[in-house]
Amino acid sequence: MASIKPFWKFTEPADTYDAVVIGGGLHGLATAYFLAKDHKMRRIAVLERKHFGYGGSSRNTEVFRVNQRAPEILPLYVLSKNLWLELSAELEWNLMVWEKGLVGLAHSEAGFNNMLMRHETQRRMGIENYLLNPEELKKLVPLLDISQRRDQPVVGGYFNPPGGQVHHDAAVWGFVKACHRMGVDLCPKTEVTGIQVKNGRVTGVETPKGEISSPLVLMAPGGYSSTVAEKAGLELPVVTLPLQAMVTECVRPCLDHVMVSESYFCYVQQTVKGDLIMGAHLDPWQSYKLYNTYEFAREQAYGMLEMMPDIANLKIMRTWSGLCDMTVDGAPVMGATDIENLFVDAGWGYFGFKSSPGCGKTMAEYMATGNCPETIRYLGIDRFYEGRMIPESYIART
């Protein structure tokens, strides 16, 4: 029989909590969940100014991967990948996880040498990754055109097995359900208008519904991280940039892996439903507007057809965009701030979705114990003022 018991319910915020999380996306929800599960904290509120999952958590392309360059952040992506594979059972909700691997394409010798450098880093850290020639890539992706007719022919690439997809809406619903089960207060349409600080220590937040006192506060509002931090008098080293994506009509299975071209700045995967989800890099201008442009669709279609000309007749069904906060070194800002017990999880750019469970688990540990986990030790805001920039790569679409 079908259950008539609701999976979750929303509530108005109370006057006081042990911890408050600002932002109802996957990072905020995951942190609240692990605070309750791992650290037995019960008086927790997640405050979201619109509805849960409204931002980047539902405006992405569903990809997780472990193919980055910087050794400082790779362990966090490995942790997140492992958690994604376990969470469907733990949350009691099917997240539709598919670990199908990621294929990366190089279109020049310089591009392939860059892949070789990342490959060596990943290999030394125990991450499975394989360098491939064009013929081997063709076996993995039969639709791939490896001929010399293309503007930028494929010269090589890699296969990164620990990559795949998670259904973004299912992930949000799974964490919402689990948070509700753990007794977390889920408070939509509750915008934080101020952050209260006394004697250098956070004491709570202000909302149109009243003041909420709490000795622990996490800022995890995605693309609005810098504007929320300003409410506490903090300036984050991030800028907010739009990210666009689009999806085709459904077709029979034809692409078994996520595929990314680092020269055409685009990537594609086929979902279990059959549509092709296509994304690119961030737009090169700062904005808080959600929009879609003809220029993006044109450049995306060009890149896709250069790689897979056989999909030329597919129809584009819809496009969407989201807001991403990005740091100058392409790596996030995680940890404590100059205000005692005010924590931040920001600057994720287009890497935020895949890192969600790892961020939640590590931030919950930091907030509950006061000890920074080794996994995020290098990601603090101090690195921007101490010359410890992380050698991650970032290229904007131009």
Summary of the structure (lengths in Angstrom):
residues: 398
radius of gyration: 21.0
end to end distance: 54.3
largest distance: 66.4
contacts: 1427
relative contact order: 0.20
helix: 30%
strand: 24%
